[in-house]
Amino acid sequence: MDLEEQIYTRKSCRNYVDDEIDLTIIDDFMNSTKQLNEDINYRYEILKLDEVNNRARFSAPYYLAIYTDKKENYMDMGFIFEQLCLYLQGIDIGNCWVGLASPKKKNSDFVISISFGKSDNMTRDLSQFKRKSLSEISDAEDERLIPAQLAPSAINQQPWYFKHTDDGFDVYKVKHNIIKRQFVKKWNEIDVGIALAHMYVANEDTFEFYKKANFENINGHIYAGSIKI
Ligand SMILES: Cc1cc2nc3c(=O)[nH]c(=O)nc-3n(C[C@H](O)[C@H](O)[C@H](O)COP(=O)(O)O)c2cc1C
């Protein structure tokens, strides 16, 4: 199954049917995901609807709860688990990142949930994506950024910015104003990781992530790392 193809047809799924899913496919796929940083601790568990506090306006039969011990790992959580979302999409399992659902059993390491389940309403045409233009998300319009442009993000904020380098891009997170920041802070880290996952999936053989000591400061932006593609 081609993960990249899913980028152009996916949508956040908010209509599910109750069919059971063989959950072993998730562990199997998770063994093959790429990470941005190798030395991080994280784990996930799969919960049924009755095991989550759900404040979102829709519900799903299953929720994957993500846990990690450090805030610095949030971008990686987006990066790793968006690969899973694209995989699930490709095997007809709809999914949606949900900031507004958390496990009933409290745990301070909890980061975010992903709802998933069988669905018959989980694809769309390219024309139906609502996204910033390529020139808004980069210093120079570049079609190689379409996979990042189409990535999902919390309240569709698309808080990413790409600056060209010789062999790829320096990647920045857009800073929000103080009020918005309180609301979407940890989600923005996840969002940038999700956009990088799309860049990885579209450039699987060449993708590399690294951090520069000397990067350009851009007003209103925070340097997140650099990619070779
Ligand atoms: C970190 C994150 C948190 C999200 N939280 C919610 C949520 O709580 N409820 C919801 O309906 N959608 C949520 N979404 C889905 C976004 O609203 C959706 O990705 C965005 O509007 C773009 O639409 P698309 O995913 O269909 O392309 C979340 C997405 C991300 C990446």
The ligand as an ORCA input file, in Angstrom:
! r2SCAN-3c Opt
* xyz 0 1
  C      -3.321     17.988     16.850
  C      -4.713     17.945     16.265
  C      -5.834     17.999     17.099
  C      -7.126     17.934     16.542
  N      -8.217     17.950     17.391
  C      -9.468     17.839     16.852
  C     -10.627     17.780     17.698
  O     -10.517     17.818     18.940
  N     -11.835     17.672     17.118
  C     -11.990     17.604     15.755
  O     -13.127     17.507     15.276
  N     -10.913     17.648     14.914
  C      -9.665     17.757     15.429
  N      -8.575     17.770     14.593
  C      -8.742     17.675     13.132
  C      -8.535     19.040     12.439
  O      -9.640     19.869     12.694
  C      -8.339     18.810     10.943
  O      -7.144     18.095     10.737
  C      -8.237     20.116     10.143
  O      -9.422     20.852     10.258
  C      -7.948     19.837      8.648
  O      -8.931     18.994      8.081
  P      -8.573     17.570      7.468
  O      -7.866     16.778      8.526
  O      -9.874     16.947      7.093
  O      -7.666     17.770      6.311
  C      -7.285     17.832     15.136
  C      -6.153     17.775     14.313
  C      -4.875     17.804     14.859
  C      -3.695     17.687     13.951
*
